Structures are given as C-alpha cells and as structure tokens.
Amino acid sequence: MPPKKRHLTGVMGQMCRVCPGGQKDAEVPPEGEQSTLDAPCSDSMPSPRRLRFKVINSNKLHILWKEPKGAFDKYKFLYNYLPGGHPREIDVPKSESKVIITDYNPAKDYIVHVIAVKGSQQSKPLQGTHKAEQTDSDKGGETQPQRLRETDAPPDEANEISGVDPFVCHTEAVADIVILVDGSWSIGRINFRLVRLFLENLVNAFDIGIDKTRIGLAQYSGDPRIEWHLNAYTTKDTVIDAVKNLPYKGGNTLTGLALTYILENSFKPESGSRPGVPKIGILITDGKSQDDVVPPAESLRDAGVELFAVGVKNADENELQSIASEPDEGHVYNVADFSIMSSIVEGLTKIVCEQVQHQDKEIKTKLPLEPIEQPETGAPSDFLASEVTANSFRVTWSPAPGKVEKYRVVYYPAQGGRPDELVVDGGESSVLLEHLSSQTLYEVAVFAVYATAASEALRGSADTLVLATVSRLELLDMSPSAMRARWSAVAGASGYMLLYAPLTGEGDAEEKELKVSEAITELELEGLIPDTEYSVTVYALYGEEASDPVTHQETTLPLSPPSNLQFSEITHNSAHINWEPPQRVKGYRISWVKADGLVEEEVEVGPVSSYDIGDLTSLMEYSVAVSALYDEGQSESLTDGFTTNPVPGPLGLRASDVSEDSMRVSWDHSANDVVLYKLSWAPFTGGDAKEVILSGSVDSYALTGLRPSTEYEAMLTAVFKDKSESDAVAVMATTLARTTTIAPTTAAPRHAPRNLQVGERTTHSLEASWVLEDPLVEGYRVSYATPERTHSPEVVFLPAGSSSVLLQPLVPDTWYKVTLTPLYPDGHDGVSAATQGATLPLSSPSNLRVSEEWYNRFRLTWDPPTSPPTGYRVVYQPMTAPAPALDTVVGANVNSVVVPNLQSGTEYSVQVSASFPTTNSEPALGTAKTLFLGVSGLSTYQVRPNSMCVQWQPLSHATMYRASIQSTLSKYQTYKALYYIHYICMYI
C-alpha cells in the first residue's frame, strides 16, 4: 500500500559545504539561514551508497540509493534544481531508500544529497547530479538518463515530493463527496495501486470531519458495493487508511448500474448525506460501460449532485461527457495512462473546491426568508456494549428525540476493515452484532434516521473476547509409530483442528492437519516416526475462526531392540552369539568390527535368535551390534564385545624313542586351520639351536645328531592361515649315555608328561595340569619364572599321582614359563615338559550405563571385567558445584547399584573400579544427571487489563502445580492449586 506523500518542509539555505572527504564546497547559504549540511558529520557514520536516477515520465524523476553498511535512524534527502531553484529537504524513514520528485522539469539540472542520520550524528552526504535533457541540437556525446515507459508504474512504496506545496481546499463551505471507482478486470492490480494513490491525493485536498466535508466511496464492476458511507469515518487519517486498504474487486464494467446505486444508497440521510450541503460525485473509470449511462447520470444531476468524470487509458470521452455536469471543461478529465493520473489531481481538486463554494452559495440563496419549522431530531445517547463474547456483543442506546423511523448501526474493526451495518426499527433501542472477529476492538456508530434527515452518530467501541482454548491436552499411549491425543471439550466450539509434526530441527518436516467435529475430543495419530519428538497443537474452531493454540510435545517410543546379547564358544577364529528377540520382528542386521575399526562385516538374517561368526582374527577385540528389523524401520543396536582367544598351541607335545643321539617328538593337532609348524631344539644348558618348518598335517618328527647324556629342550609353534602364531609349547628330554662293552641291561622306558597346559587364569595365579601314567614316578618338580628370567625360578615339589598345581602369587598381566619334570627313585630325572601362560590383566568394568533417573537418585549398571574381582568401588561427585566426592563399595556378585540422596537437576561424574587382591583397576567413567525439580518455560499470553494466561513446560510425574500471582505494587498474592494441566488463566 502506498505511504503518505512526503512533502518538503521549510526552505533550506542554498546547498552548502559537505563533510571533510566529500566532493566539494558548494554554495554558501544566504545570510541568516542554516543548511542541514552545516550540521556536524561523523567519519564513523556510514554513508548511503550507489545513487541512481530514473525518469518515470515528463514530470516525475525517480531517485534511488542503497542503504549504508551500519546502524542509522533515518535519511535526510536534500535537492535543488538549477537554474532558478531553491534547496528543499525531506526526512525519509530508514526502511525506504527511494524518492519521487513529482514536479520534475527535464530542462533543469537536479543536485541531490542523501545523508544517513543516527541521533545527533550525520554521515557524509551521498551527492549526485542529474543533468538536464539535451535537445537534438546540443546532445553531443552525453549519455541520457534511463527512461521508463509511461506504462511503467513507480514503486508503490516510493516517497513522492514536489517543489511546490499541493493544493488544499480552504473554504468554510462543506460538502458530501461520493467517489465511484471502477474496479473491473481491465484495470489490473498494479494499476489499481495507482488509483489508490490518486484517491489518497484527492482526499488530502479537503478538510474532513463529521461537521466538515464527508467522503464516501463505492466500487463497481458487474455489481456495485458500498466500501464506506459518508458518515463512516470522521477524520482525514481514517479515510486515508480506508483508501490504502481498498480491495480490488474485479469484474465487468457496468457504469450505469453503479450510478443508480450511489443515488439510491449513498446520497441518503441514513448514509450520512446532509440536507442543505453541496453534493459531489466523482467517477473514475478506464473503459466504456456495457450498459446505458445517460439516464442514471441525469437522475443524479437532477438530484443536485455535481458529477465529475475521470477517464484513464481506454475510457470513452463521449461517454464521460454524457455523465459529467456541464461545462465539460473542468468536469471531464481523460489521461492516457494510470501512471500520469497524479498530474490531474490539483486541477480536479481546485474545480471541485470551486463548485462546492458555488453550490453552497446557491443553496443559501434559495433558503426561505422565514424559517420552516423542522420536526424535532437528534442523535441517540448512552451507548452501552453488553453480552460480550468472542464473536458478538449487544449494543444498546437511549432513543433519539422525535419520530425516528429507523436506526442505522455501522460497525467495523478499529484497525481497519470494511464497515458492516444493520438497520432496525425506530422503536428498537438495541441490536446484537454477530459474526465478529475475536479479540478485536470494534468501532460502532448509531444513527437515528428520520423521514427527511439523519442524525449525527452516537459512537462507541467494544472489545470482543478471546476465543476459549482447549484444556487438559494430553498425549498418551505412546508406541513407536503412534500416540493418542486427548483434550477436554470446549463449549460453543464448532469443531477442532489438530496439527502435528516431528521436531527434527531440519525445518522441512511436513506438518499434518486433522479437522474433527465438536463431538470428538480424542484422536489416534498414526504413521509416526519411531523415537522422534512430536509437537501436537490443538485449536478450537468457531466457524471460520480458531482459538489460540494449545501445544504439547511427546516422543514416540523407539523400536524395541534385541536384549541380553551373549557370547559363547569363543575360539581363536569364531564365536557364537545369541540374544532375546522382541515381538513383531522381521529379521536382524548383525555387524561386527575389529577394535581398530578397519574392517566391518555385516549380514542380515531372518527371525532367529542366534548366529555363528567365523573367519575372525585371534586375540582381537570385536564389537558386535545386533539391530531388529521392523516394517517401520530399524531399531537401535544392541552392542557388546568380546575378544577372540589366542591361537591354540599344539597339544600333548612329548618325547619318545630316546637314544644316545636321537629322539622323536610327537604332538596332537589343536585346530584344523594350522598351515605350518615351527620346530626348534637345543641343549637346555645352551648351544646351537636347530629349526625345521613342517607341514600343518605332520604330527611327529625325529631329532637326530644329538649328544649323549644331554638334556634337550624342543619347542613347537603352530602357524595359522591368518599368519598368527601360537604360543610355543616345549618338552625336555635327556639322551641316553653312550654304551660300553658291558652287556646291556633292559631299562624301563621313561615318558614325558603329555598335555601340559595352563588354565584357570586369574590376575594373580595360574593353574597347570598334565597327564602322565607312569607307576615308577615318585614325584614332580615344577619350576616357573618369567621368560626374561629376571629372578630365579620358583620351584614346587609335588607327590606322585599329582596332575595339577596352582601357582601363586603371580604378577598381573605377565607371561610365565612353566617346566614339569618327573622324579624317579633312582635319582634320575625323567623327560621334562614345558609350556607358557599369562596371568590376566587388571581389567576394568565395561559398558557403564545410567537408568531410573529421578529427582534425587539414579541407578548405575556395568558389565563385570574378564578378571573376577573381589568387589567394586563406586565414586560420584557433582560436576558444576564444588562438593566432595562420595563413594560406596559393593560385593563381587553385584553389577548394579542405586545412588541415593542426590541434588535435583545436577550432573554428576561417576566412576566404577574393580577391586583385586593387590590393587584396583582403572575406573570406568561416565556422567549421570538427576531430573530437574522445578518449573521451566514459564510464559504469559492473552494478557488483558484484568486477566492473563500463564503456561509452562509440564514436569514428568508431577501430580499437582501451585500457581501464584502477586502485584508489584502490593503484597497481595493469589494461589491456585492445579491438577494435571500445565497452564492457567487468572483474573486480577
């Protein structure tokens, strides 16, 4: 909508100096005068940029610029034309950066300054000059300013200024002026904006008031309609606001019908037309009428209405002359385009002003010398608005004096809108105004209509109430893909509208809308996204209007993941996993990845509850994730991890067939994916070692070339497909002494222990076991030490018949070499066997998790470490407030604990360490937060003079709220206890 014209105010001096750094020192202002450019300017104030000129038509110059880069309050626009001009200035709002000079003279030079203003500071001026247009004889090579076609409309929001003040009708005579505007399709919406601007200039020329000139307006096309009556508005500002908000009607051009319509509806006492006051009708049209205009125009003229006809573009001039009053000169105007309508405003308003004065004189000369006794008339009194609702109120008044035929009640929104009216019998003194907008201030005028006159208006106003909103909105019965919305019914509502959308934060989530009748107060929302927060808003509908919204938020449940993930049958290259399945599952997606994250495998399976993972790497930590697959999507993953066993060493390494210079070592295969064996041997006391590489299918080998009476240690390592190597297993045996000529005697054979292995490992002990069935053995010697032998080996002697020994205390996470030697009665040692084993590290608890958060407690749960501990130590401390760390100790069979007596709404750091006989493990770390015990998101809405509404975020599990309101001017407080709901409206 076009803003008010901004006219230049006052006279500056001549254009004066610019700020330092400007273009030049211009002329000095006349003595005694001061220019705006003499005001102090600031180097820190940014200046406007990019001054441009556009010639709109022969009398309009459009000036544009870009706003400065920085904060400012407004612009000062200054211009002068040479020769013969004098400087003028205008204040331009900061939101606008353009001006139109409406008395542009192409033969003159225009000098322009634009200054940004902030408080008392001014920027350096942006200066430019628009040169006069040259004639054909003196154009030379000068570039001409850009011209627009006459049909190009100026920007709707531009400021129009002129070097001369616009005409204003200064006369004591008053008039009733009705403007009839063609709103047919041929005008178009863009040109209709120019019509509004023309009407605004026209209105500005008259002194408007209830006792002064009145202006009414009707718009026509196929069917005419009253936009506002003569007595609808009482000030110039309200009429101009109505012009700015004039809607475009559209339709055919039936001018004759429209002329008859204003005769019958506008120039009537009940419409504000006054007896003894000049009547003016102004028609604005752009084409030839599709009906006869002559009889309706004659009827208007015969009724004393002075008619003016304004034609634009395609208007028929003969038709205009047949409508307008005589003489045609001064009553008929015809312009070629809407863009130059403003050029006839001054001439039209001058003629109208003269005709008003002329008619006023004629009316007064025709008055009879003796006054005619007039019937008693007067306005109604005692305006009262009652029975106020959201969309209606009753207007009551005290009757007007005399014989009132009827009352005319006109009402419209105070913020602007088309007036409506009701007419009631003269015996009535109240009327119910219905179908109003809620929470809206309405202006009301009540007129008493007599047989030959109408009274002045009794005026008043009233506010409609806020539409009642729904209450007790609840979201319940949550599932992964649905939730139920329930609310309390609202009396008088015609239905409800429910909007819901996920709060994804991406800004592109589609909001869905449901409308239901007033009988429905519960809806199932389906097809939702699992584990997603939704905003649900409910409006109470009242016909075409809706109440303020009530909104609640809830999160759909996540798709149920599998539970209780377990690992079993773990080997060096495989593991068996199983889990507890949820309901309605279609299948599972299983993935596993090494701790280094370099290789991830994934597989989808059907509705099973276990799976075998193969082709793993030994001694590697794996993370496994199992997700349930549903029609709605995939659940969160159930995750856990395990570590594959080391590749197993060969089993049952033993020595046999011992002679003076040879022996055979044999073994059993420990796995079917062994590809090679590395076998080495050397004297136990030192000497050259020998090594052979054997096929993975070989299970024995003969050692030859040995020295007599020498203890040998043979070590065997298995090599697997993934190139990993097992721990070495060893066997020790002593070759026989060299024989003499003495007849040989037969000695009982001596066998090495078989299947010597280390099992039942802890952080501080190892258990070694073996098999040897030799009745001649009278005991065993077990020695153990670290491979580096930083200390002398520890030795344990065991009696005959022993098959295992517990070695302790040992150092955690350390490898030990264990050697087993059978002892015989003759004092000679049997064939020794050796192996290696490592104690467990001091592993920490894992998968520390928090649950059952409450206002003063939470639960901690963890997975036990691989090394059996003697107990656990739990440490917790607030993170945001200084407070000492607290701890608690639980037993080894406990892996979950409730931490009580905590502060609400506080985040805690938590640690869980495993306790072992000698020390504690590294802690598992985490954070946990208690629920906030307090109200948040407190805000007010629907604030009125004697009431307000308050809402807040609902608190989980709260059973009651207490709301209080206290005036800042007194100590008086009001308390209300509320159940369930998280909002309240309170009256003060």
ABEGO torsion letter per residue (X at the ends): XBBBBBBBBEBBBBBBBBBBGBABBBBBBBBGBBBAAABBBBAABBBBBGBBBBBABAABBBBBBBBBBEBBABBBBBBBBOBGBBBBBBBBBAABABBBBAABBAABBBBBBBBBBBEABBBBBBBBBBBBBBBAAAAEABBBBBBBBAABBBBAABBBBBABBBBBBBBABBBBBBBBBBABAAAEAAAAAAAAAAAAAAAAABBBBAABBBBBBBBBBABBBBABBAAABABAAAAAAAAAABBBAEEBBBAAAAAAAAAAAABBAAAGBBBGBBBBBBBBBABBBABBAAAAAAAAAAAGBBBBBBBBGABBAAAAAAABBOBABGABBBBABAAAAAAAAAAAAAAAAAAAAAAAAAAAAABBABBBBBBBBEBBBGBBBBGBBAABBBBBBBBBBEBBABBBBBBBBAAEEBBBBBBBBAABABBBBBGBBBGBBBBBBBBBBBAABBBBBBBBBBBBBBBBBBBGBBBBGBBAABBBBBBBBBBGBAEBBBBBBBBAGAGABBBBBBBBBAABABBBBBGBBBGBBBBBBBBBBBEABBBBBBBBBBBBBBBBBBBGBBBBGBBAABBBBBBBBBBGBAEBBBBBBBAAGABBBBBBBBBBABBBBBGBBBGBBBBBBBBBBBAAEBBBBBBBBBBBBBBBBBBGBBBBGBBAABBBBBBBBABAABABBBBBBBBAAEEBBBBBBBBAABABBBBBGBBBGBBBBBBBBBBBAAGBBBBBBBBBBBBBBBBBABBBBBBBBBBBBBGBBBBGBBAABBBBBBBBBBAABAEBBBBBBBAAGABBBBBBBBBBGBABBBBOBBBBGBBBBBBBBBBBAAGBBBBBBBBBBBBBBBBBBBGBBBBGBBAABBBBBBBBBABBBAEBBBBBBBAABBBBBBBBBBBAABABBBBBGBBBGBBBBBBBBBBBAABBBBBBBBBBBBBBBEBBGBBBBGBBAABBBBBBBBBBGBABBBBBBBBAABABBBBBBBBGBABBBBBX
